[in-house]
Amino acid sequence: MLDRFRLRLTLGYVGILAVILLLFFFATVVLFRDQTLDRQDAVLVHEAEQIARRRADGVGRDETMDESDAYGYVVLGGDGGEVERDASAASLGLPAVEAAAAAVRRGETVVRTEDGPEGGVRVASVPALRAGGEGEITQVATPLELALEPVSRLALVLVPIGLGALALAAGGGLFLSRRAIRPVQAAFERQRAFVADASHELKTPLALIKVDAEVLLRNPAVPDGGEILRHQVAEIDRMNGLLSDLLLLARLDGGKLAVACEPFDLAPVLVGTVDRFRRRASAAGVELCVRAPASLAARGDAERTCQIVSALLDNALRFTPAGGRVTVTGFRRKGRVEASVTDTGPGVDPRHLPRVFDRFFRAGTERAAGSGAGGGAGLGLAIARDLSRRQAGELTIGSGDGGGTEARLVLPGGD
């Protein structure tokens, strides 16, 4: 699909360039044709004036004109009869009676194209007076094809240049469209992988629910029926949580999630969030502590920040073994406020750090040693980072100073 789109994009680009080149070609040829005819007309008028001046001075005819096939001339007397002509005049259709009559009627030089025996002919008709007041019309002509020969040569040069430009444009268009499509293709691949992963994550609890339901259908009085129902409820809760995360991601991607940007106190958010996880940490044998000043003014959305910290704590407890520690710290630095969540778990493999925020990415079961090990769909950190960025903040994850993992949330200060 993207290859067809890239081809259509290139063809559209080449088509637009072809139209531009055609317009340029016709404009250039027409302009050059007019300029060429103007120069040729000036030559014809000059030759006619030279002949008229020669006759006025009583000088004999110029034999060089007779030797040229490029030009021909004829001199008409006041009665319209031919007074003088050269050998090429007849082949050029001279005299041009209508052109001569127009020159007499207007009393000025007339230059125009006439039909000759072998095609168009450019004719200059120049009125002149001889000694004694006798009027004459001198006509000098040249084949139109010969006059426009430079235009034909220009067209022969422009056509291959234009075709070459189109070929280069097609090659360049394919190259540029390939580069332009790469981000789209990458986004398309990510979206396809996202849909595939989401389908897989939804299919797993549905399959388990179906198996439990089939067991109950075959024997409603099965001894561990209560446990089966509790398992079904747990899987339904898991699927509901996954759907909620997917909906939240869709709203974030579409820019439709309302995220406040107002002053709030980060300290009680950290303390309150930690308190909600104390029972889970205690059950897992993990020490959970919080270090924050009494007040920590920040700017953003308190509810969404609580959601971010919850995702970080869930991740830390999930990968911290019994006897370990998870510490939440809040502090101010350079006009911004920061909250860090550090654990004493195995840490993140450096190879996986660039992908920890990818949707549905899970670093592997070797890290899952703590509470809720192996759970989660790999969406929590992706949601947390997007929520932090919507608050003009940033979320990073790296290795802690003493081992383990450190997640650091940075938000604008509220002062």
Secondary structure by P-SEA (a helix, b strand, c coil): caaaaaaaaaaaaaaaaaaaaaaaaaaaaaaaaaaaaaaaaaaaaaaaaaaaaaaaaccccccccccccccccccccccccccccccccccccccaaaaaaaaaaacbbbbbbbbccccbbbbbbbbbccccbbbbbbbbbccccccaaaaaaaaaaaaaaaaaaaaaaaaaaaaaaaaaaaaaaaaaaaaaaaaaaaaaaaaaaaaaaaaaaaaaaacccccaaaaaaaaaaaaaaaaaaaaaaaaaaaaaaaccbbbbbbbbbaaaaaaaaaaaaaaaaaaaccccccccccbbbbbccaaaaaaaaaaaaaaaaacccccbbbbbbbbccccbbbbbbbbccccccccccccccccccccccccccccccccccccaaaaaaaaaaaacbbbbbbbcccccbbbbbbbbbcc
